[in-house]
Amino acid sequence: MNKLRLFEAFGVELEYMIVDKNTLAIKPIADELLKHELGSYGADYTNGIVTWSNELALHVIELKSTEPESNFNSLENGFADNVRHINQSLEKWNAMLMPTAAHPLMLPEKELRLWPHDNNEVYSVYNRIFDCRGHGWSNLQSTHLNLPFSNDEEFGKLHAAIRIILPILPALCASSPLLEGKVTGLMDTRLKYYKENQQQIPTISGKIIPEPVFSQRKYESFIYGQIKKDIAPFDPEGILDPIWVNSRGAIARFDRGAIEIRVMDVQECPAADMAIQSLVIAAIRMMVEEKVISYDEQIEASTEILAGIFNDTMAGGMRTEIFSSEYLSFFGLEEFTTAGAIWQHIFNMLENTGTPPLSKWEPELSIILSQGSLSERIIQSMKDDFSEANIKETYRKLCGCLDQNKLFIL
């Protein structure tokens, strides 16, 4: 099969929680939902351009593009239609889908149930090594974006560009400001656990920002080779593949000719997710095409600086102040500014060049860029009342946004 060229089509994955309609408590029935459609227990149900899949936690269902897609209008409609389909099916259990990257009230140590069917031996090994009864394993929902490359040259250009954009993605995509009924002080709390939950084997996630390697040979030797060596003592049966285990913020999948970005929190509805994906793709493409800085300058970007900015935006969101002159220069900026202002600057640059895919998403992007990430909108909407009752009221509204495919607006 011929591999897709750069920016020819994309794979998108969205994860959602299944919760009780009345109490909003998690409902670990993803296997029953899939059985309802398939007729027997199974891991995947294909419904047109969207496929439903299981995840490690039994209360999470993933919706993904069945094949790589270039038409995000159709994909948005496909995701929205499947969300409504799932919600109709879940009425049988008095349940519904909930968006955002973390359940605000779940206690994973008490509530987690792991997927018990196909491929559960992989989950069992993960659980044995890392103990998955924590937020970073059992209470997280993300959006994954797969971008294609067809050869080593395209991989190098794409990997270099993604490394530049990754540090400011949490500012744009954060949707996890609450855990266990409390404000965490981080806009993207999911990523805190994503960073920390595999520290027992540090090479699995590195600094989240991938190392500066720009060829398949070097990547497989430097990253996958080291992971394989380091997990071997923990996995004597050899069940875990380094490709599955790699938990950097963007991972190279040479087996399918794609880089998968994994640091984006899922949003309140498919329209918001697809708008953000369109902006992120356009920003990466701008870098690949060397519109602001050259490829030679991109590959020199310091991992330490990129990782530091990533950590800052994970905490501060759109308001994070960026002081690194090196990083600002990547976008043609000279004076320190905020992560939100960088995204507005990127959007303005792309708009001035008439980037076609962005015009459709201008209403959604205008809300996100002016009102803040979903985390910031959630916090502002609650007006300092973080009682359980107000948390539930807010997240019921978010469930409504998901079902109706509407943005959460202040």
C-alpha positions as a Markdown table, in Angstrom:
| # | Residue | x | y | z |
|---|---|---|---|---|
| 1 | Met | 0.0 | 0.0 | 0.0 |
| 2 | Asn | 1.3 | 3.4 | -0.9 |
| 3 | Lys | 2.0 | 5.7 | 2.0 |
| 4 | Leu | 0.3 | 9.1 | 2.2 |
| 5 | Arg | 2.3 | 12.1 | 1.5 |
| 6 | Leu | 2.7 | 15.1 | 3.9 |
| 7 | Phe | -0.7 | 16.7 | 4.7 |
| 8 | Glu | -2.6 | 14.4 | 2.2 |
| 9 | Ala | -5.0 | 13.1 | 4.9 |
| 10 | Phe | -5.2 | 12.7 | 8.7 |
| 11 | Gly | -6.3 | 10.3 | 11.3 |
| 12 | Val | -8.2 | 11.7 | 14.3 |
| 13 | Glu | -9.2 | 9.9 | 17.5 |
| 14 | Leu | -11.5 | 11.3 | 20.2 |
| 15 | Glu | -12.0 | 9.7 | 23.6 |
| 16 | Tyr | -15.1 | 10.2 | 25.8 |
| 17 | Met | -16.4 | 9.0 | 29.2 |
| 18 | Ile | -19.6 | 7.0 | 29.8 |
| 19 | Val | -21.4 | 8.4 | 32.8 |
| 20 | Asp | -24.7 | 8.0 | 34.6 |
| 21 | Lys | -27.3 | 10.5 | 33.4 |
| 22 | Asn | -28.5 | 11.3 | 36.9 |
| 23 | Thr | -25.4 | 11.2 | 39.1 |
| 24 | Leu | -22.6 | 11.7 | 36.4 |
| 25 | Ala | -20.7 | 8.8 | 38.1 |
| 26 | Ile | -18.7 | 6.7 | 35.6 |
| 27 | Lys | -20.4 | 3.7 | 34.1 |
| 28 | Pro | -17.9 | 0.9 | 33.1 |
| 29 | Ile | -20.0 | -0.4 | 30.2 |
| 30 | Ala | -18.0 | 0.2 | 27.1 |
| 31 | Asp | -18.0 | -3.5 | 26.4 |
| 32 | Glu | -21.7 | -3.7 | 26.7 |
| 33 | Leu | -22.1 | -0.7 | 24.4 |
| 34 | Leu | -19.9 | -2.4 | 21.8 |
| 35 | Lys | -21.8 | -5.7 | 22.2 |
| 36 | His | -25.1 | -3.8 | 21.7 |
| 37 | Glu | -23.9 | -2.9 | 18.2 |
| 38 | Leu | -21.8 | -5.9 | 17.3 |
| 39 | Gly | -24.0 | -8.7 | 18.7 |
| 40 | Ser | -21.1 | -10.1 | 20.8 |
| 41 | Tyr | -18.2 | -8.7 | 22.7 |
| 42 | Gly | -15.6 | -7.1 | 20.5 |
| 43 | Ala | -13.1 | -4.2 | 20.5 |
| 44 | Asp | -14.2 | -2.3 | 17.3 |
| 45 | Tyr | -17.4 | -1.3 | 15.6 |
| 46 | Thr | -17.1 | 0.4 | 12.3 |
| 47 | Asn | -20.0 | 2.8 | 11.4 |
| 48 | Gly | -19.1 | 4.5 | 8.1 |
| 49 | Ile | -16.3 | 6.9 | 8.4 |
| 50 | Val | -16.1 | 6.6 | 12.2 |
| 51 | Thr | -15.1 | 3.5 | 14.2 |
| 52 | Trp | -15.8 | 2.9 | 17.9 |
| 53 | Ser | -13.0 | 1.3 | 20.0 |
| 54 | Asn | -12.4 | 0.3 | 23.5 |
| 55 | Glu | -9.7 | 1.8 | 25.7 |
| 56 | Leu | -7.9 | 0.5 | 28.9 |
| 57 | Ala | -10.6 | 1.8 | 31.2 |
| 58 | Leu | -14.0 | 0.2 | 30.8 |
| 59 | His | -15.9 | 3.6 | 31.1 |
| 60 | Val | -14.0 | 5.1 | 28.1 |
| 61 | Ile | -15.0 | 4.8 | 24.4 |
| 62 | Glu | -12.9 | 6.0 | 21.5 |
| 63 | Leu | -14.2 | 7.4 | 18.3 |
| 64 | Lys | -11.7 | 7.5 | 15.4 |
| 65 | Ser | -11.7 | 8.1 | 11.7 |
| 66 | Thr | -12.0 | 4.7 | 10.0 |
| 67 | Glu | -9.5 | 5.8 | 7.4 |
| 68 | Pro | -7.3 | 8.8 | 7.1 |
| 69 | Glu | -9.5 | 11.8 | 6.1 |
| 70 | Ser | -8.8 | 15.1 | 4.3 |
| 71 | Asn | -12.4 | 16.4 | 4.5 |
| 72 | Phe | -12.8 | 17.6 | 8.1 |
| 73 | Asn | -16.3 | 18.9 | 7.5 |
| 74 | Ser | -17.5 | 15.3 | 6.8 |
| 75 | Leu | -15.4 | 14.0 | 9.7 |
| 76 | Glu | -16.9 | 16.5 | 12.1 |
| 77 | Asn | -20.4 | 15.5 | 11.0 |
| 78 | Gly | -19.5 | 11.8 | 11.3 |
| 79 | Phe | -18.2 | 12.3 | 14.8 |
| 80 | Ala | -21.3 | 14.3 | 15.8 |
| 81 | Asp | -23.7 | 11.7 | 14.3 |
| 82 | Asn | -21.9 | 8.9 | 16.1 |
| 83 | Val | -22.0 | 10.8 | 19.4 |
| 84 | Arg | -25.8 | 11.0 | 19.1 |
| 85 | His | -26.0 | 7.4 | 18.0 |
| 86 | Ile | -24.0 | 6.3 | 21.1 |
| 87 | Asn | -26.1 | 8.5 | 23.4 |
| 88 | Gln | -29.3 | 7.0 | 22.0 |
| 89 | Ser | -27.9 | 3.5 | 22.6 |
| 90 | Leu | -26.7 | 4.4 | 26.1 |
| 91 | Glu | -30.3 | 5.3 | 27.2 |
| 92 | Lys | -30.8 | 1.6 | 27.8 |
| 93 | Trp | -28.4 | 2.0 | 30.8 |
| 94 | Asn | -29.5 | 5.5 | 31.7 |
| 95 | Ala | -26.1 | 6.7 | 30.6 |
| 96 | Met | -24.6 | 9.3 | 28.3 |
| 97 | Leu | -21.2 | 10.5 | 27.0 |
| 98 | Met | -19.3 | 13.2 | 28.8 |
| 99 | Pro | -16.5 | 15.3 | 27.2 |
| 100 | Thr | -13.3 | 16.8 | 28.7 |
| 101 | Ala | -10.0 | 15.2 | 29.5 |
| 102 | Ala | -10.7 | 14.2 | 33.1 |
| 103 | His | -13.8 | 13.3 | 35.1 |
| 104 | Pro | -14.0 | 16.1 | 37.8 |
| 105 | Leu | -15.2 | 13.8 | 40.6 |
| 106 | Met | -14.0 | 10.2 | 39.8 |
| 107 | Leu | -11.9 | 8.4 | 42.4 |
| 108 | Pro | -9.9 | 6.0 | 40.2 |
| 109 | Glu | -8.5 | 3.9 | 43.0 |
| 110 | Lys | -12.0 | 2.9 | 44.0 |
| 111 | Glu | -13.8 | 3.0 | 40.6 |
| 112 | Leu | -11.5 | 1.8 | 37.9 |
| 113 | Arg | -12.4 | -1.3 | 36.0 |
| 114 | Leu | -10.0 | -2.5 | 33.2 |
| 115 | Trp | -11.2 | -3.7 | 29.8 |
| 116 | Pro | -11.6 | -7.5 | 30.3 |
| 117 | His | -11.8 | -8.8 | 26.7 |
| 118 | Asp | -9.6 | -8.7 | 23.5 |
| 119 | Asn | -6.0 | -7.7 | 24.0 |
| 120 | Asn | -6.5 | -7.4 | 27.8 |
| 121 | Glu | -3.1 | -9.2 | 28.3 |
| 122 | Val | -1.4 | -5.9 | 27.3 |
| 123 | Tyr | -3.5 | -4.0 | 29.8 |
| 124 | Ser | -2.7 | -6.5 | 32.4 |
| 125 | Val | 1.0 | -6.1 | 31.9 |
| 126 | Tyr | 0.7 | -2.3 | 32.1 |
| 127 | Asn | -1.3 | -2.7 | 35.3 |
| 128 | Arg | 1.2 | -5.0 | 36.8 |
| 129 | Ile | 4.2 | -2.7 | 36.0 |
| 130 | Phe | 2.6 | 0.8 | 36.6 |
| 131 | Asp | -0.6 | 0.2 | 38.7 |
| 132 | Cys | -3.3 | 1.8 | 36.5 |
| 133 | Arg | -5.5 | 2.9 | 39.4 |
| 134 | Gly | -4.6 | 6.5 | 38.9 |
| 135 | His | -5.8 | 9.5 | 37.0 |
| 136 | Gly | -3.1 | 9.3 | 34.4 |
| 137 | Trp | -4.2 | 5.8 | 33.4 |
| 138 | Ser | -7.9 | 5.5 | 34.2 |
| 139 | Asn | -9.2 | 9.1 | 34.2 |
| 140 | Leu | -8.0 | 10.7 | 31.0 |
| 141 | Gln | -9.5 | 11.4 | 27.6 |
| 142 | Ser | -7.4 | 12.8 | 24.8 |
| 143 | Thr | -7.5 | 13.7 | 21.1 |
| 144 | His | -4.9 | 12.1 | 18.9 |
| 145 | Leu | -3.9 | 13.5 | 15.6 |
| 146 | Asn | -2.0 | 11.3 | 13.1 |
| 147 | Leu | -0.1 | 13.2 | 10.4 |
| 148 | Pro | 1.4 | 11.2 | 7.4 |
| 149 | Phe | 4.8 | 11.0 | 5.9 |
| 150 | Ser | 6.0 | 8.9 | 3.0 |
| 151 | Asn | 9.8 | 8.8 | 3.3 |
| 152 | Asp | 12.7 | 9.8 | 5.5 |
| 153 | Glu | 12.9 | 13.3 | 4.2 |
| 154 | Glu | 9.2 | 14.0 | 4.9 |
| 155 | Phe | 9.6 | 12.4 | 8.4 |
| 156 | Gly | 12.4 | 14.7 | 9.3 |
| 157 | Lys | 10.6 | 17.8 | 8.2 |
| 158 | Leu | 7.4 | 16.8 | 10.0 |
| 159 | His | 9.1 | 15.8 | 13.2 |
| 160 | Ala | 11.1 | 19.1 | 13.3 |
| 161 | Ala | 7.9 | 21.1 | 12.8 |
| 162 | Ile | 5.9 | 19.2 | 15.4 |
| 163 | Arg | 8.6 | 19.7 | 18.0 |
| 164 | Ile | 8.2 | 23.4 | 17.6 |
| 165 | Ile | 4.4 | 23.5 | 17.9 |
| 166 | Leu | 4.1 | 20.9 | 20.8 |
| 167 | Pro | 5.1 | 23.3 | 23.7 |
| 168 | Ile | 2.1 | 25.5 | 23.2 |
| 169 | Leu | -0.5 | 22.9 | 22.5 |
| 170 | Pro | -1.6 | 22.6 | 26.1 |
| 171 | Ala | -2.5 | 26.3 | 26.1 |
| 172 | Leu | -4.9 | 25.8 | 23.2 |
| 173 | Cys | -6.3 | 22.4 | 24.1 |
| 174 | Ala | -6.5 | 22.1 | 27.9 |
| 175 | Ser | -9.8 | 20.8 | 29.3 |
| 176 | Ser | -8.8 | 19.2 | 32.6 |
| 177 | Pro | -8.8 | 21.8 | 35.4 |
| 178 | Leu | -10.6 | 19.8 | 38.1 |
| 179 | Leu | -9.9 | 16.4 | 39.8 |
| 180 | Glu | -11.6 | 14.8 | 42.7 |
| 181 | Gly | -13.9 | 17.8 | 43.1 |
| 182 | Lys | -11.0 | 20.3 | 43.4 |
| 183 | Val | -9.4 | 22.9 | 41.2 |
| 184 | Thr | -5.9 | 21.6 | 40.6 |
| 185 | Gly | -4.2 | 24.9 | 39.8 |
| 186 | Leu | -3.2 | 23.5 | 36.4 |
| 187 | Met | -5.1 | 24.1 | 33.2 |
| 188 | Asp | -4.0 | 20.7 | 31.8 |
| 189 | Thr | -4.0 | 18.4 | 34.8 |
| 190 | Arg | -4.2 | 15.3 | 32.5 |
| 191 | Leu | -0.7 | 16.0 | 31.2 |
| 192 | Lys | 0.8 | 16.2 | 34.7 |
| 193 | Tyr | -0.2 | 12.6 | 35.1 |
| 194 | Tyr | 0.7 | 11.7 | 31.6 |
| 195 | Lys | 4.2 | 13.0 | 32.3 |
| 196 | Glu | 4.6 | 11.2 | 35.6 |
| 197 | Asn | 2.8 | 7.9 | 35.4 |
| 198 | Gln | 5.7 | 6.0 | 33.8 |
| 199 | Gln | 8.6 | 7.5 | 35.6 |
| 200 | Gln | 9.6 | 4.0 | 36.8 |
| 201 | Ile | 11.0 | 3.6 | 33.2 |
| 202 | Pro | 11.9 | 7.2 | 32.3 |
| 203 | Thr | 12.9 | 6.5 | 28.7 |
| 204 | Ile | 9.2 | 5.6 | 27.8 |
| 205 | Ser | 8.1 | 9.3 | 27.8 |
| 206 | Gly | 11.4 | 11.2 | 28.0 |
| 207 | Lys | 10.8 | 14.9 | 28.4 |
| 208 | Ile | 7.5 | 14.6 | 26.4 |
| 209 | Ile | 9.0 | 16.8 | 23.8 |
| 210 | Pro | 10.7 | 14.3 | 21.4 |
| 211 | Glu | 14.4 | 14.2 | 21.1 |
| 212 | Pro | 15.9 | 15.9 | 18.0 |
| 213 | Val | 16.2 | 12.9 | 15.7 |
| 214 | Phe | 15.1 | 13.3 | 12.1 |
| 215 | Ser | 15.6 | 9.9 | 10.4 |
| 216 | Gln | 14.0 | 6.5 | 10.8 |
| 217 | Arg | 17.4 | 4.8 | 11.5 |
| 218 | Lys | 18.3 | 7.2 | 14.3 |
| 219 | Tyr | 14.8 | 7.2 | 15.8 |
| 220 | Glu | 14.6 | 3.4 | 15.9 |
| 221 | Ser | 18.1 | 3.1 | 17.4 |
| 222 | Phe | 18.0 | 6.1 | 19.8 |
| 223 | Ile | 14.4 | 5.9 | 21.0 |
| 224 | Tyr | 12.8 | 2.5 | 20.3 |
| 225 | Gly | 16.1 | 0.7 | 21.0 |
| 226 | Gln | 16.5 | 2.3 | 24.4 |
| 227 | Ile | 12.8 | 1.7 | 25.3 |
| 228 | Lys | 13.1 | -2.0 | 24.3 |
| 229 | Lys | 16.2 | -2.4 | 26.5 |
| 230 | Asp | 14.7 | -0.6 | 29.5 |
| 231 | Ile | 11.3 | -2.4 | 29.5 |
| 232 | Ala | 12.8 | -5.9 | 29.1 |
| 233 | Pro | 13.3 | -6.5 | 32.9 |
| 234 | Phe | 9.7 | -5.5 | 33.6 |
| 235 | Asp | 8.2 | -7.6 | 30.7 |
| 236 | Pro | 10.1 | -10.9 | 30.6 |
| 237 | Glu | 7.3 | -12.4 | 28.4 |
| 238 | Gly | 8.0 | -9.7 | 25.8 |
| 239 | Ile | 4.3 | -8.7 | 25.5 |
| 240 | Leu | 4.9 | -5.0 | 25.2 |
| 241 | Asp | 6.1 | -3.5 | 21.9 |
| 242 | Pro | 8.2 | -0.4 | 22.2 |
| 243 | Ile | 6.0 | 1.2 | 19.5 |
| 244 | Trp | 3.0 | 0.9 | 21.8 |
| 245 | Val | 4.9 | 1.9 | 24.9 |
| 246 | Asn | 6.5 | 5.1 | 23.5 |
| 247 | Ser | 4.7 | 7.9 | 25.3 |
| 248 | Arg | 6.4 | 11.1 | 24.0 |
| 249 | Gly | 4.1 | 13.9 | 23.1 |
| 250 | Ala | 4.4 | 12.9 | 19.5 |
| 251 | Ile | 5.4 | 9.4 | 18.5 |
| 252 | Ala | 6.7 | 8.1 | 15.2 |
| 253 | Arg | 4.8 | 5.2 | 13.7 |
| 254 | Phe | 7.0 | 4.0 | 10.8 |
| 255 | Asp | 4.8 | 0.9 | 10.4 |
| 256 | Arg | 2.0 | 3.1 | 9.1 |
| 257 | Gly | 4.0 | 6.2 | 8.0 |
| 258 | Ala | 2.6 | 8.7 | 10.5 |
| 259 | Ile | 3.5 | 10.8 | 13.5 |
| 260 | Glu | 0.8 | 10.7 | 16.2 |
| 261 | Ile | 0.4 | 13.8 | 18.5 |
| 262 | Arg | -0.9 | 12.8 | 21.9 |
| 263 | Val | -0.8 | 15.8 | 24.1 |
| 264 | Met | -4.2 | 17.4 | 23.2 |
| 265 | Asp | -7.1 | 17.1 | 25.7 |
| 266 | Val | -10.4 | 16.2 | 24.1 |
| 267 | Gln | -12.8 | 19.2 | 23.7 |
| 268 | Glu | -16.5 | 19.7 | 24.5 |
| 269 | Cys | -17.7 | 18.7 | 21.0 |
| 270 | Pro | -16.4 | 17.5 | 17.6 |
| 271 | Ala | -16.7 | 21.0 | 16.2 |
| 272 | Ala | -14.2 | 22.4 | 18.7 |
| 273 | Asp | -11.9 | 19.4 | 18.2 |
| 274 | Met | -11.9 | 19.7 | 14.4 |
| 275 | Ala | -11.4 | 23.4 | 14.6 |
| 276 | Ile | -8.3 | 23.0 | 16.8 |
| 277 | Gln | -7.0 | 20.1 | 14.6 |
| 278 | Ser | -7.3 | 22.3 | 11.6 |
| 279 | Leu | -5.4 | 25.1 | 13.2 |
| 280 | Val | -2.7 | 22.8 | 14.5 |
| 281 | Ile | -2.2 | 21.2 | 11.1 |
| 282 | Ala | -2.0 | 24.6 | 9.4 |
| 283 | Ala | 0.6 | 25.7 | 12.0 |
| 284 | Ile | 2.7 | 22.6 | 11.5 |
| 285 | Arg | 2.4 | 22.9 | 7.7 |
| 286 | Met | 3.6 | 26.5 | 8.0 |
| 287 | Met | 6.7 | 25.3 | 9.7 |
| 288 | Val | 7.3 | 22.4 | 7.2 |
| 289 | Glu | 7.1 | 24.9 | 4.4 |
| 290 | Glu | 9.6 | 27.1 | 6.2 |
| 291 | Lys | 7.4 | 30.2 | 6.0 |
| 292 | Val | 9.0 | 31.7 | 9.1 |
| 293 | Ile | 12.2 | 29.8 | 9.8 |
| 294 | Ser | 14.3 | 27.3 | 7.9 |
| 295 | Tyr | 14.4 | 23.6 | 8.5 |
| 296 | Asp | 18.0 | 24.0 | 9.6 |
| 297 | Glu | 16.9 | 26.4 | 12.3 |
| 298 | Gln | 14.1 | 24.1 | 13.4 |
| 299 | Ile | 16.3 | 21.1 | 13.9 |
| 300 | Glu | 18.5 | 23.1 | 16.2 |
| 301 | Ala | 15.6 | 23.9 | 18.6 |
| 302 | Ser | 16.7 | 23.1 | 22.2 |
| 303 | Thr | 14.7 | 20.2 | 23.8 |
| 304 | Glu | 15.3 | 21.8 | 27.2 |
| 305 | Ile | 13.7 | 25.1 | 26.1 |
| 306 | Leu | 10.8 | 23.4 | 24.4 |
| 307 | Ala | 10.2 | 21.1 | 27.4 |
| 308 | Gly | 10.3 | 24.1 | 29.8 |
| 309 | Ile | 7.7 | 26.0 | 27.7 |
| 310 | Phe | 5.5 | 22.9 | 27.5 |
| 311 | Asn | 5.6 | 22.6 | 31.3 |
| 312 | Asp | 4.6 | 26.2 | 31.7 |
| 313 | Thr | 1.7 | 26.1 | 29.3 |
| 314 | Met | 0.4 | 22.9 | 30.9 |
| 315 | Ala | 0.0 | 24.9 | 34.1 |
| 316 | Gly | -0.8 | 28.4 | 32.9 |
| 317 | Gly | -2.7 | 27.8 | 29.7 |
| 318 | Met | -3.3 | 30.7 | 27.3 |
| 319 | Arg | -2.0 | 33.3 | 29.9 |
| 320 | Thr | 1.4 | 31.6 | 30.1 |
| 321 | Glu | 4.1 | 34.2 | 29.5 |
| 322 | Ile | 6.8 | 33.1 | 27.0 |
| 323 | Phe | 10.2 | 34.8 | 27.6 |
| 324 | Ser | 12.5 | 32.6 | 25.4 |
| 325 | Ser | 13.8 | 34.8 | 22.6 |
| 326 | Glu | 14.8 | 31.6 | 20.7 |
| 327 | Tyr | 11.2 | 30.2 | 20.8 |
| 328 | Leu | 9.6 | 33.6 | 20.0 |
| 329 | Ser | 11.9 | 33.9 | 17.0 |
| 330 | Phe | 10.4 | 30.7 | 15.5 |
| 331 | Phe | 7.2 | 32.7 | 14.9 |
| 332 | Gly | 8.9 | 36.0 | 13.9 |
| 333 | Leu | 8.3 | 37.6 | 17.3 |
| 334 | Glu | 10.8 | 39.7 | 19.2 |
| 335 | Glu | 9.1 | 40.7 | 22.5 |
| 336 | Phe | 7.9 | 38.4 | 25.2 |
| 337 | Thr | 4.2 | 37.6 | 25.0 |
| 338 | Thr | 1.7 | 35.0 | 26.1 |
| 339 | Ala | 1.0 | 31.5 | 24.7 |
| 340 | Gly | -2.5 | 32.7 | 23.8 |
| 341 | Ala | -1.1 | 35.7 | 21.9 |
| 342 | Ile | 1.3 | 33.4 | 20.0 |
| 343 | Trp | -1.7 | 31.3 | 18.9 |
| 344 | Gln | -3.5 | 34.5 | 17.8 |
| 345 | His | -0.4 | 35.5 | 15.9 |
| 346 | Ile | -0.3 | 32.1 | 14.2 |
| 347 | Phe | -3.9 | 32.4 | 13.3 |
| 348 | Asn | -3.5 | 35.9 | 11.9 |
| 349 | Met | -0.5 | 34.8 | 9.8 |
| 350 | Leu | -2.4 | 31.8 | 8.4 |
| 351 | Glu | -5.5 | 33.9 | 7.8 |
| 352 | Asn | -3.4 | 36.5 | 5.9 |
| 353 | Thr | -2.1 | 33.8 | 3.6 |
| 354 | Gly | -5.7 | 32.7 | 2.9 |
| 355 | Thr | -5.3 | 29.2 | 4.4 |
| 356 | Pro | -8.6 | 27.6 | 3.1 |
| 357 | Pro | -9.2 | 25.0 | 5.8 |
| 358 | Leu | -9.3 | 27.6 | 8.5 |
| 359 | Ser | -12.1 | 29.8 | 7.1 |
| 360 | Lys | -14.7 | 27.2 | 7.9 |
| 361 | Trp | -13.6 | 27.0 | 11.6 |
| 362 | Glu | -13.2 | 30.8 | 12.2 |
| 363 | Pro | -16.3 | 31.0 | 14.5 |
| 364 | Glu | -15.0 | 28.2 | 16.8 |
| 365 | Leu | -11.4 | 29.4 | 16.8 |
| 366 | Ser | -12.5 | 33.0 | 17.5 |
| 367 | Ile | -14.3 | 31.7 | 20.7 |
| 368 | Ile | -11.3 | 29.7 | 21.8 |
| 369 | Leu | -8.7 | 32.4 | 21.1 |
| 370 | Ser | -10.8 | 35.2 | 22.7 |
| 371 | Gln | -12.4 | 33.3 | 25.7 |
| 372 | Gly | -9.6 | 30.8 | 26.4 |
| 373 | Ser | -9.1 | 27.1 | 26.4 |
| 374 | Leu | -12.0 | 24.9 | 27.6 |
| 375 | Ser | -10.3 | 24.7 | 31.0 |
| 376 | Glu | -10.3 | 28.4 | 31.3 |
| 377 | Arg | -13.9 | 28.7 | 30.2 |
| 378 | Ile | -14.9 | 26.0 | 32.7 |
| 379 | Ile | -13.2 | 27.8 | 35.6 |
| 380 | Gln | -14.6 | 31.2 | 34.7 |
| 381 | Ser | -18.1 | 29.9 | 34.2 |
| 382 | Met | -18.2 | 28.4 | 37.8 |
| 383 | Lys | -17.6 | 31.8 | 39.4 |
| 384 | Asp | -15.5 | 30.5 | 42.3 |
| 385 | Asp | -18.2 | 28.0 | 43.3 |
| 386 | Phe | -16.6 | 24.6 | 43.1 |
| 387 | Ser | -19.2 | 22.7 | 45.2 |
| 388 | Glu | -20.1 | 19.3 | 44.0 |
| 389 | Ala | -23.5 | 20.5 | 42.9 |
| 390 | Asn | -22.0 | 23.3 | 40.7 |
| 391 | Ile | -19.4 | 21.0 | 39.3 |
| 392 | Lys | -22.2 | 18.6 | 38.3 |
| 393 | Glu | -24.3 | 21.4 | 36.8 |
| 394 | Thr | -21.4 | 22.6 | 34.7 |
| 395 | Tyr | -20.5 | 19.2 | 33.4 |
| 396 | Arg | -24.1 | 18.4 | 32.6 |
| 397 | Lys | -23.9 | 21.5 | 30.4 |
| 398 | Leu | -20.8 | 20.1 | 28.8 |
| 399 | Cys | -22.6 | 16.8 | 28.1 |
| 400 | Gly | -25.3 | 18.9 | 26.4 |
| 401 | Cys | -22.6 | 20.6 | 24.3 |
| 402 | Leu | -21.3 | 17.3 | 23.2 |
| 403 | Asp | -24.7 | 15.9 | 22.3 |
| 404 | Gln | -25.6 | 19.0 | 20.4 |
| 405 | Asn | -22.1 | 19.6 | 18.9 |
| 406 | Lys | -22.0 | 23.1 | 20.3 |
| 407 | Leu | -19.1 | 25.0 | 21.9 |
| 408 | Phe | -19.2 | 25.9 | 25.6 |
| 409 | Ile | -19.4 | 29.7 | 25.5 |
| 410 | Leu | -19.2 | 32.1 | 28.5 |
